Amino acid sequence: MSEPLKIAYSPCPNDTFVFDAWAHGRVPGAPALDVTFADIDITNGMAERGEFDVLKVSYAVLPWVLEEYALLPCGGALGRGCGPLVLTREPGEAAGLAGKTIAVPSERSTAYLLFRLWAAAEVPGGVGEVVVMPFHEIMPAVRDGKVDAGLVIHEARFTYQHYRLHCLADMGQHWESTTGLPIPLGAIIAKRSLGAARLRELAQAARTSVQMAWDDPEISRPYVLEHAQEMDPAVADQHIGLYVNEFTAGLGEDGYAAVRGLLTRAAAEGLVPPLGPEALEFA
């Protein structure tokens, strides 16, 4: 019997929902998984160091890792109406962020790329200092005046009002209105050294795991809530409903266009290295 595949993904509801059936051995014929939970900034670093067989990472990190890893065509997170938000203590205008301090969850995240593309268009003179901190610390830091604004992701879209914060801008709304494409957030990647046949097997396992979760959502609920960091079950359901969608089952033409569009625009701004013409191709 072969060794379990080492996989790392976040404890967020969308990931635990997607991988529940596979992680618990319910996907027929799928390889066993040895699961590590880590926030996206950590998994991005793991990918850059080549530490795991399979990883959930930010689409933004792909230009640094696609030589060693292949992008799987399913299992990740893209969508509409689900982009990162810029939050402030008081209502204001984008121009007011010029020279200000902004907290972000990672400088190698899709959220950060979307933010930088938005700021280049909307903040004359650009923002000031960028501070990286774990995403769950960002809203308290904005509320307490430690930073002027925060870039938030995940379930913060549903909970920022609890901190009496204001949404200055929606990065996803800006992306969708300027491109017409869905927002590329998180990708599933696997080591190319596993071989083309195994990569296809992994993609099928991810696709089946997603479908099984949709077919009977209650089976995944204990796993989702166990890792949801005391999240309200209703918020967890909203989170899953937003981030697990048709693009999770398969990127499709629009999904691939969104990924390439984001990384091409980011490369033009000098934020990431340029992608090769075949970098996103799957086995």
Secondary structure, DSSP 8 states (H G I E B T S, - for coil): ----EEEEE-SSHHHHHHHHHHHTT-STT---EEEEE--HHHHHHHHHTT--SEEEEEGGGHHHHTTTEEE-SSSSEEESS---EEEESS---GGGGBT--EEES-TTSHHHHHHHHHHHHHSTT-B--EEE--HHHHHHHHHTTSSSEEEE-TTHHHHGGGGT-EEEEEHHHHHHHHH-S-EEEEEEEEEGGG-HHHHHHHHHHHHHHHHHHHH-HHHHHHHHHHTSTT--HHHHHHHHHHHSSHHHH--HHHHHHHHHHHHHHHHHTTSS----TTTT---
